């Protein structure tokens, strides 16, 4: 999948919004990696969940806007969880069973 950010009009706008979102993770004290994550699958209390950028979250129903990695945590952002307000949803690396990066992602 080529890199995108939902609701952006073109690749330039997607880059700008992604940069802003990445910087905003710092206000929550999360320093993120350069990896551009498209999708993660993880275990949550015995259930396997997959969260994918551009698709509704399996837990909140909101569209996933971005997924970042910070240390041993994955930060799953929707408008109400990490983008416009609130903290991102979090999955621990120990629970993650699959990570899919965007094409040409580091």
C-alpha positions in Angstrom: 0.0 0.0 0.0 1.3 3.4 -0.9 1.6 5.9 2.0 -1.4 8.0 2.7 -3.2 9.8 5.5 -7.0 9.5 5.4 -8.9 12.7 4.4 -5.8 14.3 2.8 -6.1 15.4 -0.8 -2.6 14.6 -2.1 0.8 13.1 -1.1 2.2 16.5 -0.1 -0.7 17.2 2.3 -0.4 13.7 3.6 3.3 14.3 4.4 2.5 17.6 6.2 -0.3 16.1 8.3 1.8 13.0 9.1 4.6 15.3 10.3 2.2 17.3 12.5 0.8 14.1 14.0 4.2 12.7 14.7 5.3 15.9 16.4 2.1 15.8 18.5 3.0 12.5 19.9 5.8 14.3 21.7 3.3 16.2 23.9 2.3 12.8 25.2 6.0 12.0 25.7 6.2 9.5 22.9 9.2 9.8 20.7 8.3 7.8 17.5 10.4 5.9 15.0 10.6 6.7 11.3 8.6 3.5 10.4 5.5 4.2 8.4 3.1 1.6 9.7 0.0 0.6 7.6 -1.4 -2.1 9.8 -0.8 -4.1 13.0 -2.3 -7.2 14.4 -2.1 -7.9 18.1 -3.6 -10.0 20.9 -5.9 -8.2 23.3 -7.2 -10.3 26.2 -7.3 -13.4 24.0 -8.7 -11.7 20.9 -6.7 -11.0 17.8 -7.3 -7.5 16.6 -6.1 -5.8 13.4 -5.9 -2.0 13.1 -5.3 -0.6 9.6 -4.8 3.0 8.5 -7.9 4.2 6.6 -10.2 1.5 8.0 -12.5 1.6 11.0 -10.9 0.5 14.3 -12.0 -2.9 15.6 -12.2 -1.4 19.1 -13.5 2.2 18.7 -15.2 2.1 15.2 -13.4 5.3 14.3 -11.1 5.5 11.2 -7.5 4.9 11.9 -5.5 8.0 10.9 -2.0 6.9 11.7 0.0 4.2 13.6 3.3 5.0 15.2 5.9 3.0 17.1 7.5 4.4 20.2 9.9 2.1 22.0 8.0 -1.1 22.8 4.6 0.5 22.2 2.5 1.0 19.1 0.3 4.2 19.1 -2.9 3.8 17.2 -4.5 7.2 16.3 -8.0 8.2 15.5 -9.6 11.6 15.6 -10.7 11.2 19.2 -7.8 9.1 20.3 -4.6 11.0 19.6 -5.4 13.3 16.7 -7.8 16.0 17.8 -8.0 15.1 21.4 -7.1 12.4 24.0 -4.4 9.8 24.1 -3.8 7.3 21.3 -4.8 3.7 21.7 -1.8 1.6 22.7 -0.7 -1.9 21.9 2.4 -3.3 23.5 5.1 -4.8 21.2 4.9 -8.0 23.2 1.3 -8.5 22.0 1.9 -7.6 18.4 1.9 -10.6 16.0 2.1 -8.8 12.7 3.2 -5.4 11.4 2.7 -4.3 7.8 4.6 -1.2 6.6 3.6 1.2 3.8 5.5 0.6 0.6 9.0 1.9 0.6 8.8 2.5 4.3 12.0 2.1 6.4 
